[in-house]
Amino acid sequence: MPTLIKEAWQQSFKWVLPALSLLILVACNTATGPSPVEGSLADMTIPPQTGRNEIPAAPAGDPPTPVPNPGQVFYVAPNGSDSSDGSIGTPWLTIQHAVDSVAPGDTILLRSGTYAGARIEQSGSAVAWITLSAAPNAAVLINTPGPNNRHESNLEFETWEGTETVAYWLVDGLEVANAPNWGIDLRGSEGNHSHHFIIRNNQVHDNGLSSGKSGIFTGFVDSIIVEGNESYANGEHGLYLSNSGDHFQARGNLLHHNKNCGLHLNGDLDSGADGIISDGLIENNIIYENGDGGCSGINMDGVTDTVVRNNLLVENHAGGISIFQENGAVCSQNIQLLNNTIVQADDGRWAINISASNCINNKIFNNIILTSHPWRGSIVIPTATLSGFESDYNIIMDRFSVDDDNSVIDLSAWQALGYDTHSIIATPAEVFSSAGDYHLHPLSPALDAGVTLAGVERDLEGRPRPMGAAYDIGAFEYPVDLPKNSFLPAVFSF
C-alpha cells in the first residue's frame, strides 16, 4: 500500500483539537450560510458527529460504549506458556488459552509476534467489556485459524451454547491476514443476535482469496462499531455486515482493492430473522479500487434508516453507492447520502444507483457525483416518479437515467422532474485540487454551494462545516488554515 495513502488516512483522525480551536472563528460564518432546506430533508434525523476517540450514539437502539472499569491485564507472547499465570513477567503462549481464561472486564495484550487465531465463545458484560489488543507499540500478526475454530476464519466470535450469543468485546490494533475464509468473523443466530462489539484499528488483508470470503464479516450481530480499520485485498468484501444486524456504525475505515465491495450490507432474509439491517451510520470512510469482481464501493441490500456522510469513494470498478433489494426483506429505503465524494473509474457503473420503485424515501444532498465512464453518469433511478426521492445541491454530470439504465437524459430533463434544481455540472478538473487529490480547487464550484445539513458538522478530515459562507459540497471543506493531505495516488488524467 502506498505510504502516502496510509499516512493521510491516519492523519484524518488527528483533527479534534485543531478543529475545536477554529469553532469560534467559524461561528460567524455559520450564521451567514443558507437555512436548512425545507421539506422532508429538514425533518431527517441525523446523528451528531463526535471526536475520534468518542463512541457516538447510533441513530437508534443501544450503541456500544467503552468499558468503564477494566479488570485485570493479561499478556500473551510467542515465548510464553499456557501453564503460566499470564502476568507481565510470565505471559501465556496462545490467544485461545487467553480468551478462554479471562473474565469480564479483563484485557488481553498481545506482544509482538505471529500467532494462530482463536474461537471466542464467552462474553463480557455491559459494565465490563473484554479487550483483545496489541500491546503498546507491538506488531501482532494473526495469520492462521486457531485449533478450535469452526469456519476456517482467523478470529471467530461465536458460540452454539446457552443464549448462542457473544457480546461486549473490543478488538484493537491487530493484523489479521491469510485466513482460508474470513479474517475477523462475528456471528450470532437467527433467534439470538450477538451484540456490542468495537472492531478498531486493525489491518485485515488477503483473507478468503481462494474461497471468496471477506476481511471483516458479521452475521446476526447488533450494536457494532467498526472503525479505523484498513481492510484490503480480500477475496470478497472489505467489510461485510449481514443477516439482519441493526444499530451499526462503519467509521473511518480504509477499504481498498477488495475483489468485490468495499462495504457490503445485506439483510439476507433467506438466512432468517427480519431480513433488514437498520439504524446505521457510515461516515468518514475512504473506499477505492474495489469491485473488479463486481459489487459497489458501498452496497445496501435490505437497509433502512441509515446515514451515509463524508465518505470518499473513488476509482471503484463496479457501482459507487447502490441502493437496492436482492436478498434483503425490503428495498433499501430512508437512506441519506450527505456530503460524499464519489468519482467512478472509467470501467465503473453509475455513481449512485437506486434500483427499484419500492426503494423509497432516499435523499441525496451535498454530494460530488462524477464518473470517467464514457456514457454512464451521476444517478440512475428506476422510474421518473420515485416515491420520496430527493436530490439537490450536488456537483454532477449531465447524465442521468430514470428507467434503470435503459436510456440517458440530460440535466434539463432531470430538473423538469424536480430533481437537482440547485446542482451544478462540473468536471473533475474544475472541482478538485489536482489529479488524484480530491480536496477542492480554490476556484471549485463546490465551494459554498451546499445546503446546511443539521448533524453534518465536520468534513472527512474533521474541519468544521462551514469554513466559509456556506457548506462546501463533497467530503471535504475547503481548508482555511488547517493543512490538507493528499489521500490517493494520481488516478486521473485531466
N, C-alpha and C positions, 0 to 999 in steps of 0.2 A: 504494500500500500504506500503511495507517495507520502513522504514525510509532511509536505505542505498541507495536505488534506487533514491528516491526523492532528497536527498542531493547531490548525484553525478550528477544528471541531472541539478540541479540548478547551481552546480559548473561549468558545461560545458560552461556557458556563462560568466564566470569571468576570461577571458583569455586575453583581449585586451592589457592591459598594460604590463603584463609579456611577452606576445608574441612580442610586439614591442621592448622590451629590448634585445631580442635574435636575432633580424633581422641581426644585424651586424655580430654576431657570425656565423650565418648560411650562410651568403652570400658567403663565400669561398667554403663551401660545395656544395652550389647550383651550382656553376660553374663546379664542378667536376662530376656532375650527367650526365646521358645519355641525348643525344639530344632528343627533342620531336620526337616521332615516325613519320616516313614519310608516305605519302599517305593520305587517306581521314581523318584519325584521326587528322593529323596536321592542317587540314582545318576547323575543327569543331569550332563553335562559343561557347565559354564557358564564361558565365558572371563572372566578378571578385567577389571574396569574400569580405565581409565587416565586420565591427565590430557589436557586439550585438545590440547596440542602433542606428546603422545607418540603414536607409531604402535603400536597394540595388536596383539597376536598374534591371528590369526584362530583359530577353533575347531580348525582343522586346516590342513594344507598349508603353503604358503610365502608369508606375507603381505608386502606392500610394506614397505620400510624406507627412511628418508631417505638421500639421497646423502651419504656421509661426507666426500668430498674433492672439492668442486666445482672445475671448471677455470676457464676464462676467463668474463668477463661481457661481453656484447654488448648494444647498445642499438638500439631502433627508435623512430623519431619521424615524425610527419606531414610534417616538413620535411627529412627525411633523404634519403639517396641510396644506392641499392643498389650503386653503384660505389665507395662509401667503404669504410672498414675496420670499421664497426660499433662504433667506440670511443665513449666518453662524449662526446667533442667532435665526432665525425663519425659520427652514427648511420646505420643503414640505414633504408630507406623502408618496406619491406613485410615482413609476417610470413612470407610464403612464402620470400623470399630468406633470411631469418634461419634458419628451420627447416631449410633445405637446406644451410646453411653451417656450422652449429655441429658440434662433436664431443662424444662422451660426456663428461659432467661439466660441460659449459658451461651458462650461464644466459643467457636472453634476457629483457631488461627492456623493457617497452613503456611509452613516455611517454604522457602524456595525449593523447587524440585519438580519432578514429574510423578504423577500419581494415577492409579486406576480410580474410576469413579465410584459411585455408591447408589444404593436404593434407600431413600429416606422415607420411613413409614411412621414416624412419630411426629408429634406436633408441639409447638409452643402454646402460649395462651395469649389472650387479648392484652394482658398486662406483663407478659414475659415471653417475648419473641425469642427464637433461637437464631443465632447468626453463624453462617459459614462464610469465612472470608480469608483472603490472603493476609498474611501478617504484614505489618508496615514495611514497605519497600521490597516485599517478596515478589518473585516471579514464579507463579504457580501454573503448571500445565497439567490438565486432566485430559488424557488422550486415549483412554480406553474405558469400556464399561467395567464396573466392579463385579465381583463374584456373585452377588445376589441380584443383579439387575435382570429384569424380565423382558425388556423391549430393545435390548442392544443400544440403549442410549447411555451417555456417559454419566449424567446426573438424573436420577429418576425420583420424583416426589409423588408417591402413590402407595396406597395400602388397600388390600381387599379384606381387611379385618375391621370389626367394630362398626363405626359410622362410615367407613370407607373414605374418610377424608384425612388430608394432611393440611395443616394450617399454621400460620404465624411463623414464617421463615424469611430471613433476609440473606440473600446470596450476593456477595460483593467482591469484585476485583480478581476474578479467576479467568484463566484462558482455558477454553473448552473446545477441543478440536478432534477431528478424525474419528468421530463416532460412526459405527456402521449405520445407525439410524439418526435419531435426534441428538443434539448436543445437550441442551437443558430441556427436560421433559417433565411437565407438571400435569397431573390428572386427578380428577375426582370420578364420580359415577353419575349416571343419569338421575338417580334419586337423591344423591348427596354430593353437592359440589365441594371440592376442596376450595380453600379461600385464604385470603390475606397473605400475599407474598410481595416482596420487593426484590426484583432482579436488577441489580445495579452494577454498572461499571465493569462488565465482563466483556471479554473478547471471545467471540464464538465463531468458528470458521471451519470450513472443509468437512462439515458433517453431512452424512447421508449422500455421499457422492454417487455411489452405485445403487442405492435404494431409493433415491429421490425423496429425501427427508429434509426437514428444516433445522435451522440453527437453534431457535428457541420455540418451543411448542407448548400450548396449553389446551386441555380438553376438560370441560366441565369444571372450570375454575372461575370463581368470583373474586372481586376486590383485589386486583393485582395491579401493581405499578411496575412497568418495565422501562428503565430509564438509564441513559448514559452508556448503553452497551454499543459495541461495534459487532455487527453480525454480517459476515460476508463469505462469498464463495461456497455457499451451502448448496446441496443438491436440489432443494426445493425453494423455500422462502427464507428470508432473513428472520422474520418474526411471524408466527402463525398462532392466532388466537381463535379457538374454535369451540363448538359444542355448547352453545347456549350460555357462555360465561358473561356475566354482567359486571358493571362498575369497574371498568378497566381504564388504565392510562398508559399510553406509549409516549414517552417524553425524551427528547434529546438523544435519540439513538442515531447511529450511523449505519445505514443498511445499504450495502452495495455489492454488485457483482454476484448476486444470487441468481440461480438458474431461473426461477420463476418470480414471484412477487418480492418486493422489499418487505411489505407488511400485508398480510392476508388475514381477513376476518371472515369467518364462515359460521353461521348459526347451525347449520348441518342438522336439519330436522330428522333425517333418517337415523341419526345416532341416538335420538331420544330427547327428552325434556321439551322445552317450548320452541326450540329451533331459532331463537332470537338472541342476538348479542346487543345489549342496550346500555345506555348511560355511560358513554365513553368520552375520552379526551385524547386526541392525537395532536401533539404540538412539538415544535422545535426539532423535528427530525430532519436529517439530511438523507435523501433516498436517491441513489443514482446507479446507472449502468446495471439495472436488473432487467429480467424479462426476456432473455434470449430464448427461453423455452416457452414463452407466453406468460401472461399474468401481469397486472399493472404494478406501478410503483406502490399504490395503495388500492387494494381490492376490498369492497364491502358488500357481502352477500348475507342478507338477513340481519342487517344492522339498523338500529334505531336510536334516535335521541343522542347524537354524538357530535361533538365539536372537533373540527379539523382546522388548526390555525398555525400560522407561522412555520410551515414546513417548506423545505426546498426540495423539489423533485426535478431532476434534470437527466437527460440522456437515457431515459428508460426506453426499452425497445419494444414494449407492448403498449398498454394504456398508461395514462398518467394517474388519474383517480377514476375508478369505476364504481358506480352505484347500481346494484342490480339484484336479481334473485335467481339463483340456480339451485342451491341446496338449502338455503335458509327458508324459514316458515313464512316470511313476508319479504316483499320487495323493499330494499333499504330505503328508509324514509326519515324525515326530520333530521337530516344531516346539514350541518352548517359548515361550508367551506369559506374560510375567512383569512385574508392576508397570506395566502400561499403563493409561492413562485413555482410555476410548472412550465418547463421547457422540454418538449419532446424531441427525441432523436429522429433523424430523417427516415428511419425504418419503423417508427413507432405508430401507434394508433392515435385516436383523438385524445386531446389533453384531458378533457373531462367527459365522461360517458355516463349518461343515465339511460338505462336500457329498456325500461318497460313503463307502461302507463300507470301501474299501481305503485311505482316508486314516487311517492307524493311528498309535498311539503319540504323540498330540499332548497337551500338558499346558497347563492354564490356571490360573495361581495369582497371587493378589495383584492382580487387575485390577479397575478400576471399569468396569462394562459396562452402560451405560444408553442409553435412546433416548427421543425425543419422539414416535415413531410411535404411532398410536392402537392398534395391535394387535400389531405385531411386538415382539420382546423382546430378551433378552440373548444367548442361544446357541441355535443350531439345528444339530442333527446328523441324519444320515440314518437311524439306527437306534438303538434303546434300548441295544443291547449292542455299542457300537463298540469294537473291539479296541484296548486300550492307552490309551483316552481317560481322562483325569483332569481334574477341575476342582474347585477348592475355594479357600476364603479370599478370596472375591471380594465386591465390592459389586454387587448385581444387582437386576433387576426380577423380578416374579412371573410372568414369561412365558418359556417355553422351547418347543422343538419337538424331537421325536425321530423325525419322519417327513418330514424335508426340507421343512418349512414347510407341510405339508398340514393340520396341526392344532396347537393350542397347549395346553400343560399348565402347571399351576402349580408352585410350588416344592416343595410336599409330594410331588407325583407325581415330580418330578425327583429329589428326595432319596431317594425309595424305590428309585431305581436306583443309589444310591450316590454321586451327584454333589453337590457343593457343600453338604456337611453342616455346614460351619462358616461358610458365606457368609451375608451379611446383605442383606435387602431394604431399599432406601432410595431416596429421591427426590433429584434434583439439589439442591433447596433444602436438604435435610438434610446433603448431603455437602460442597458447595462453599462457598467463602468468600462469593461474591456472584455475581450474574448476569454471566456471561462471564468470571469469574475462576475457573480450575479448580484453584487451590490449595485446601487443605482448610479447612473451617469449624472454629473452635476446639472445637466440640462434635460434630464429624463422627463418624459411626460407623466411618469408615475408620481413625481414629486407633488405633494399637497393636493392630489387628485382623488383621494379616497374619502369615504364617508366614516364618521365617527362610529365605532362599534364598542358598546359597553362591554367590558371584560377583556378586550384585546388591547391591553395597556402597554405592552412592550413588544419589541420585534424579536426575531430569532436569536440575536446576539444580546438581547437584554436592554437595548436602548428604549427609553420611554417613548410612547406614542402620544401626541405627535411631537416631532422635533422642530417642526416649522409651523406654518399657519393651519395646516390640516394634516390628516393621516396621509402618509405615502401608501401607494398600492404595492402589494407584494410582501415578501417575508422580511424585508429589510427597510428600516427607516434610513433616510439619507443621513450620514454621520455629520454632526456639527463639530464636536470636539472629543468624540470617542473614536479610537482607532478602528479601522476596518481590516478584515482579514480575507484573503482570497481562499475560498473553500475548496475549489476544484481545479484540476489542471485544465488547460485550454482545450475546449471541445468544439468551439465554434470557429468558423472562418467567416468573418464578416466581409 
